[in-house]
Amino acid sequence: MVTHRGVISNIVEKYKMTPEESVAFIKKYDSELNLSKAQYDRWSIKKCLAVYEITDIEEILPFKYDRKSNMDDWIITNNINQLK
């Protein structure tokens, strides 16, 4: 179910990181990410990571979205009505 929409206002992406660089990246954004131990363990070993700052978040009338092959928890679109 899609329940909210917002605007991406800032993106920080890192690629081809060593495990040490991944840990440093996560620690840099620790207060914003507020990860659980399980989340930290999962993400701290990734070679590619990104942080997306989202503003103007608003609740919308929920609708069902068929994710098909997109397993992300969020969707980028210029027009949310195209997803309905």
N, CA, C and O atoms as a GROMACS GRO file, in nm:
protein
  336
    1MET      N    1   0.084  -0.118   0.000
    1MET     CA    2   0.000   0.000   0.000
    1MET      C    3   0.089   0.125   0.000
    1MET      O    4   0.185   0.134   0.076
    2VAL      N    5   0.055   0.219  -0.084
    2VAL     CA    6   0.123   0.348  -0.086
    2VAL      C    7   0.043   0.439   0.006
    2VAL      O    8  -0.077   0.459  -0.014
    3THR      N    9   0.108   0.495   0.108
    3THR     CA   10   0.038   0.574   0.209
    3THR      C   11   0.087   0.718   0.220
    3THR      O   12   0.017   0.803   0.276
    4HIS      N   13   0.208   0.747   0.166
    4HIS     CA   14   0.266   0.881   0.178
    4HIS      C   15   0.339   0.917   0.049
    4HIS      O   16   0.374   0.830  -0.032
    5ARG      N   17   0.363   1.045   0.032
    5ARG     CA   18   0.449   1.092  -0.076
    5ARG      C   19   0.536   1.204  -0.023
    5ARG      O   20   0.502   1.269   0.076
    6GLY      N   21   0.649   1.226  -0.090
    6GLY     CA   22   0.742   1.330  -0.049
    6GLY      C   23   0.834   1.365  -0.164
    6GLY      O   24   0.823   1.310  -0.273
    7VAL      N   25   0.925   1.458  -0.137
    7VAL     CA   26   1.019   1.506  -0.238
    7VAL      C   27   1.160   1.476  -0.191
    7VAL      O   28   1.196   1.508  -0.078
    8ILE      N   29   1.240   1.414  -0.278
    8ILE     CA   30   1.382   1.391  -0.245
    8ILE      C   31   1.454   1.524  -0.259
    8ILE      O   32   1.456   1.583  -0.367
    9SER      N   33   1.515   1.570  -0.149
    9SER     CA   34   1.581   1.701  -0.150
    9SER      C   35   1.734   1.691  -0.150
    9SER      O   36   1.802   1.789  -0.180
   10ASN      N   37   1.787   1.573  -0.116
   10ASN     CA   38   1.932   1.556  -0.114
   10ASN      C   39   1.965   1.407  -0.126
   10ASN      O   40   1.896   1.322  -0.070
   11ILE      N   41   2.072   1.377  -0.200
   11ILE     CA   42   2.116   1.239  -0.218
   11ILE      C   43   2.266   1.233  -0.194
   11ILE      O   44   2.343   1.315  -0.245
   12VAL      N   45   2.308   1.134  -0.115
   12VAL     CA   46   2.449   1.105  -0.096
   12VAL      C   47   2.468   0.958  -0.131
   12VAL      O   48   2.412   0.870  -0.065
   13GLU      N   49   2.547   0.931  -0.234
   13GLU     CA   50   2.570   0.793  -0.278
   13GLU      C   51   2.720   0.762  -0.274
   13GLU      O   52   2.804   0.846  -0.306
   14LYS      N   53   2.750   0.639  -0.234
   14LYS     CA   54   2.890   0.592  -0.230
   14LYS      C   55   2.895   0.455  -0.296
   14LYS      O   56   2.808   0.370  -0.273
   15TYR      N   57   2.998   0.433  -0.377
   15TYR     CA   58   3.014   0.309  -0.451
   15TYR      C   59   3.150   0.246  -0.426
   15TYR      O   60   3.246   0.314  -0.390
   16LYS      N   61   3.156   0.115  -0.444
   16LYS     CA   62   3.280   0.038  -0.436
   16LYS      C   63   3.354   0.063  -0.305
   16LYS      O   64   3.475   0.086  -0.304
   17MET      N   65   3.281   0.059  -0.195
   17MET     CA   66   3.341   0.083  -0.064
   17MET      C   67   3.397  -0.047  -0.006
   17MET      O   68   3.346  -0.156  -0.033
   18THR      N   69   3.500  -0.032   0.074
   18THR     CA   70   3.551  -0.143   0.154
   18THR      C   71   3.456  -0.159   0.274
   18THR      O   72   3.376  -0.069   0.300
   19PRO      N   73   3.465  -0.271   0.346
   19PRO     CA   74   3.383  -0.285   0.466
   19PRO      C   75   3.406  -0.170   0.567
   19PRO      O   76   3.312  -0.124   0.631
   20GLU      N   77   3.530  -0.126   0.579
   20GLU     CA   78   3.561  -0.016   0.671
   20GLU      C   79   3.496   0.114   0.626
   20GLU      O   80   3.447   0.192   0.708
   21GLU      N   81   3.495   0.138   0.495
   21GLU     CA   82   3.431   0.259   0.441
   21GLU      C   83   3.279   0.254   0.460
   21GLU      O   84   3.216   0.356   0.486
   22SER      N   85   3.221   0.136   0.446
   22SER     CA   86   3.077   0.121   0.468
   22SER      C   87   3.040   0.154   0.612
   22SER      O   88   2.943   0.225   0.638
   23VAL      N   89   3.118   0.102   0.705
   23VAL     CA   90   3.095   0.130   0.847
   23VAL      C   91   3.108   0.280   0.873
   23VAL      O   92   3.025   0.338   0.943
   24ALA      N   93   3.210   0.343   0.819
   24ALA     CA   94   3.230   0.488   0.839
   24ALA      C   95   3.114   0.568   0.781
   24ALA      O   96   3.069   0.666   0.841
   25PHE      N   97   3.064   0.527   0.664
   25PHE     CA   98   2.952   0.596   0.601
   25PHE      C   99   2.828   0.587   0.689
   25PHE      O  100   2.760   0.687   0.712
   26ILE      N  101   2.800   0.468   0.739
   26ILE     CA  102   2.683   0.450   0.826
   26ILE      C  103   2.700   0.529   0.955
   26ILE      O  104   2.604   0.593   1.001
   27LYS      N  105   2.817   0.527   1.014
   27LYS     CA  106   2.840   0.602   1.138
   27LYS      C  107   2.824   0.752   1.117
   27LYS      O  108   2.778   0.823   1.206
   28LYS      N  109   2.863   0.801   1.000
   28LYS     CA  110   2.849   0.944   0.970
   28LYS      C  111   2.703   0.988   0.975
   28LYS      O  112   2.673   1.101   1.016
   29TYR      N  113   2.611   0.900   0.934
   29TYR     CA  114   2.468   0.933   0.931
   29TYR      C  115   2.390   0.859   1.039
   29TYR      O  116   2.268   0.843   1.029
   30ASP      N  117   2.460   0.815   1.143
   30ASP     CA  118   2.400   0.733   1.248
   30ASP      C  119   2.274   0.795   1.309
   30ASP      O  120   2.173   0.727   1.324
   31SER      N  121   2.280   0.922   1.344
   31SER     CA  122   2.164   0.984   1.412
   31SER      C  123   2.044   0.995   1.318
   31SER      O  124   1.930   0.984   1.363
   32GLU      N  125   2.069   1.017   1.190
   32GLU     CA  126   1.958   1.027   1.094
   32GLU      C  127   1.900   0.889   1.061
   32GLU      O  128   1.779   0.875   1.044
   33LEU      N  129   1.986   0.789   1.054
   33LEU     CA  130   1.941   0.655   1.015
   33LEU      C  131   1.872   0.580   1.129
   33LEU      O  132   1.773   0.511   1.108
   34ASN      N  133   1.925   0.595   1.251
   34ASN     CA  134   1.865   0.530   1.368
   34ASN      C  135   1.842   0.381   1.342
   34ASN      O  136   1.732   0.330   1.364
   35LEU      N  137   1.946   0.311   1.297
   35LEU     CA  138   1.933   0.170   1.261
   35LEU      C  139   1.930   0.079   1.382
   35LEU      O  140   1.994   0.106   1.484
   36SER      N  141   1.853  -0.029   1.370
   36SER     CA  142   1.857  -0.133   1.472
   36SER      C  143   1.988  -0.211   1.454
   36SER      O  144   2.057  -0.192   1.354
   37LYS      N  145   2.022  -0.295   1.548
   37LYS     CA  146   2.143  -0.377   1.537
   37LYS      C  147   2.136  -0.464   1.412
   37LYS      O  148   2.236  -0.475   1.341
   38ALA      N  149   2.022  -0.525   1.385
   38ALA     CA  150   2.006  -0.610   1.267
   38ALA      C  151   2.023  -0.530   1.138
   38ALA      O  152   2.086  -0.577   1.043
   39GLN      N  153   1.967  -0.410   1.134
   39GLN     CA  154   1.982  -0.325   1.016
   39GLN      C  155   2.128  -0.283   0.998
   39GLN      O  156   2.181  -0.286   0.887
   40TYR      N  157   2.191  -0.246   1.107
   40TYR     CA  158   2.332  -0.207   1.100
   40TYR      C  159   2.416  -0.323   1.046
   40TYR      O  160   2.500  -0.303   0.958
   41ASP      N  161   2.395  -0.442   1.098
   41ASP     CA  162   2.470  -0.559   1.054
   41ASP      C  163   2.448  -0.586   0.905
   41ASP      O  164   2.541  -0.623   0.834
   42ARG      N  165   2.327  -0.567   0.858
   42ARG     CA  166   2.295  -0.591   0.718
   42ARG      C  167   2.360  -0.488   0.626
   42ARG      O  168   2.419  -0.524   0.524
   43TRP      N  169   2.351  -0.362   0.662
   43TRP     CA  170   2.396  -0.254   0.573
   43TRP      C  171   2.545  -0.223   0.585
   43TRP      O  172   2.602  -0.168   0.492
   44SER      N  173   2.608  -0.257   0.696
   44SER     CA  174   2.748  -0.220   0.715
   44SER      C  175   2.845  -0.301   0.629
   44SER      O  176   2.964  -0.269   0.625
   45ILE      N  177   2.798  -0.403   0.562
   45ILE     CA  178   2.885  -0.484   0.476
   45ILE      C  179   2.862  -0.455   0.328
   45ILE      O  180   2.926  -0.518   0.243
   46LYS      N  181   2.773  -0.363   0.296
   46LYS     CA  182   2.742  -0.333   0.156
   46LYS      C  183   2.852  -0.250   0.091
   46LYS      O  184   2.914  -0.165   0.155
   47LYS      N  185   2.875  -0.276  -0.038
   47LYS     CA  186   2.975  -0.199  -0.113
   47LYS      C  187   2.917  -0.068  -0.165
   47LYS      O  188   2.991   0.028  -0.186
   48CYS      N  189   2.787  -0.064  -0.185
   48CYS     CA  190   2.720   0.056  -0.236
   48CYS      C  191   2.609   0.095  -0.139
   48CYS      O  192   2.524   0.013  -0.104
   49LEU      N  193   2.611   0.220  -0.096
   49LEU     CA  194   2.510   0.271  -0.003
   49LEU      C  195   2.468   0.411  -0.045
   49LEU      O  196   2.543   0.483  -0.112
   50ALA      N  197   2.347   0.449  -0.005
   50ALA     CA  198   2.298   0.583  -0.035
   50ALA      C  199   2.209   0.631   0.079
   50ALA      O  200   2.142   0.551   0.145
   51VAL      N  201   2.209   0.761   0.099
   51VAL     CA  202   2.119   0.826   0.195
   51VAL      C  203   2.038   0.927   0.115
   51VAL      O  204   2.093   1.010   0.043
   52TYR      N  205   1.906   0.918   0.129
   52TYR     CA  206   1.816   1.009   0.060
   52TYR      C  207   1.742   1.092   0.163
   52TYR      O  208   1.675   1.038   0.252
   53GLU      N  209   1.753   1.223   0.152
   53GLU     CA  210   1.680   1.314   0.240
   53GLU      C  211   1.547   1.346   0.172
   53GLU      O  212   1.543   1.389   0.057
   54ILE      N  213   1.439   1.324   0.245
   54ILE     CA  214   1.305   1.344   0.190
   54ILE      C  215   1.235   1.454   0.268
   54ILE      O  216   1.230   1.452   0.391
   55THR      N  217   1.180   1.551   0.194
   55THR     CA  218   1.106   1.661   0.256
   55THR      C  219   0.963   1.660   0.204
   55THR      O  220   0.927   1.580   0.118
   56ASP      N  221   0.883   1.748   0.257
   56ASP     CA  222   0.744   1.765   0.214
   56ASP      C  223   0.667   1.633   0.216
   56ASP      O  224   0.589   1.605   0.126
   57ILE      N  225   0.690   1.552   0.320
   57ILE     CA  226   0.620   1.425   0.333
   57ILE      C  227   0.476   1.452   0.371
   57ILE      O  228   0.447   1.529   0.463
   58GLU      N  229   0.385   1.388   0.297
   58GLU     CA  230   0.244   1.405   0.328
   58GLU      C  231   0.170   1.272   0.313
   58GLU      O  232   0.199   1.193   0.223
   59GLU      N  233   0.075   1.251   0.401
   59GLU     CA  234  -0.009   1.134   0.394
   59GLU      C  235  -0.107   1.152   0.278
   59GLU      O  236  -0.159   1.261   0.255
   60ILE      N  237  -0.129   1.042   0.205
   60ILE     CA  238  -0.223   1.047   0.093
   60ILE      C  239  -0.329   0.939   0.112
   60ILE      O  240  -0.315   0.852   0.198
   61LEU      N  241  -0.432   0.945   0.032
   61LEU     CA  242  -0.533   0.840   0.033
   61LEU      C  243  -0.464   0.711  -0.013
   61LEU      O  244  -0.417   0.704  -0.126
   62PRO      N  245  -0.457   0.610   0.073
   62PRO     CA  246  -0.382   0.490   0.038
   62PRO      C  247  -0.435   0.421  -0.088
   62PRO      O  248  -0.555   0.419  -0.114
   63PHE      N  249  -0.340   0.365  -0.164
   63PHE     CA  250  -0.379   0.283  -0.278
   63PHE      C  251  -0.279   0.169  -0.293
   63PHE      O  252  -0.164   0.179  -0.250
   64LYS      N  253  -0.325   0.060  -0.353
   64LYS     CA  254  -0.241  -0.059  -0.370
   64LYS      C  255  -0.156  -0.042  -0.495
   64LYS      O  256  -0.204   0.000  -0.600
   65TYR      N  257  -0.028  -0.077  -0.482
   65TYR     CA  258   0.068  -0.071  -0.592
   65TYR      C  259   0.126  -0.210  -0.612
   65TYR      O  260   0.177  -0.270  -0.518
   66ASP      N  261   0.117  -0.262  -0.734
   66ASP     CA  262   0.173  -0.393  -0.765
   66ASP      C  263   0.322  -0.375  -0.794
   66ASP      O  264   0.359  -0.323  -0.899
   67ARG      N  265   0.406  -0.418  -0.702
   67ARG     CA  266   0.551  -0.394  -0.712
   67ARG      C  267   0.616  -0.474  -0.823
   67ARG      O  268   0.725  -0.438  -0.868
   68LYS      N  269   0.555  -0.580  -0.867
   68LYS     CA  270   0.614  -0.668  -0.969
   68LYS      C  271   0.758  -0.700  -0.933
   68LYS      O  272   0.782  -0.766  -0.832
   69SER      N  273   0.853  -0.654  -1.011
   69SER     CA  274   0.993  -0.687  -0.984
   69SER      C  275   1.061  -0.583  -0.896
   69SER      O  276   1.176  -0.603  -0.855
   70ASN      N  277   0.993  -0.472  -0.866
   70ASN     CA  278   1.051  -0.366  -0.782
   70ASN      C  279   1.029  -0.401  -0.636
   70ASN      O  280   0.916  -0.391  -0.586
   71MET      N  281   1.133  -0.442  -0.566
   71MET     CA  282   1.119  -0.484  -0.427
   71MET      C  283   1.153  -0.373  -0.328
   71MET      O  284   1.158  -0.398  -0.208
   72ASP      N  285   1.176  -0.253  -0.377
   72ASP     CA  286   1.205  -0.142  -0.288
   72ASP      C  287   1.080  -0.102  -0.210
   72ASP      O  288   0.968  -0.131  -0.250
   73ASP      N  289   1.102  -0.035  -0.098
   73ASP     CA  290   0.992   0.014  -0.016
   73ASP      C  291   0.945   0.151  -0.059
   73ASP      O  292   0.854   0.207   0.003
   74TRP      N  293   1.005   0.207  -0.163
   74TRP     CA  294   0.966   0.337  -0.211
   74TRP      C  295   0.982   0.339  -0.363
   74TRP      O  296   1.054   0.257  -0.420
   75ILE      N  297   0.915   0.432  -0.427
   75ILE     CA  298   0.909   0.439  -0.572
   75ILE      C  299   0.937   0.583  -0.615
   75ILE      O  300   0.883   0.676  -0.556
   76ILE      N  301   1.020   0.600  -0.718
   76ILE     CA  302   1.044   0.733  -0.773
   76ILE      C  303   0.953   0.752  -0.894
   76ILE      O  304   0.950   0.670  -0.985
   77THR      N  305   0.878   0.862  -0.893
   77THR     CA  306   0.790   0.894  -1.005
   77THR      C  307   0.770   1.044  -1.011
   77THR      O  308   0.775   1.112  -0.909
   78ASN      N  309   0.747   1.095  -1.129
   78ASN     CA  310   0.712   1.237  -1.143
   78ASN      C  311   0.563   1.260  -1.125
   78ASN      O  312   0.521   1.372  -1.097
   79ASN      N  313   0.484   1.154  -1.140
   79ASN     CA  314   0.339   1.168  -1.128
   79ASN      C  315   0.284   1.046  -1.054
   79ASN      O  316   0.278   0.937  -1.111
   80ILE      N  317   0.245   1.064  -0.932
   80ILE     CA  318   0.197   0.953  -0.849
   80ILE      C  319   0.072   0.889  -0.908
   80ILE      O  320   0.045   0.772  -0.883
   81ASN      N  321  -0.004   0.964  -0.986
   81ASN     CA  322  -0.126   0.909  -1.047
   81ASN      C  323  -0.095   0.802  -1.151
   81ASN      O  324  -0.181   0.720  -1.181
   82GLN      N  325   0.026   0.802  -1.206
   82GLN     CA  326   0.064   0.698  -1.302
   82GLN      C  327   0.081   0.561  -1.235
   82GLN      O  328   0.082   0.458  -1.302
   83LEU      N  329   0.096   0.560  -1.104
   83LEU     CA  330   0.114   0.435  -1.030
   83LEU      C  331  -0.018   0.367  -0.996
   83LEU      O  332  -0.021   0.248  -0.965
   84LYS      N  333  -0.125   0.441  -1.000
   84LYS     CA  334  -0.255   0.388  -0.958
   84LYS      C  335  -0.313   0.297  -1.063
   84LYS      O  336  -0.423   0.243  -1.045
   0.00000   0.00000   0.00000
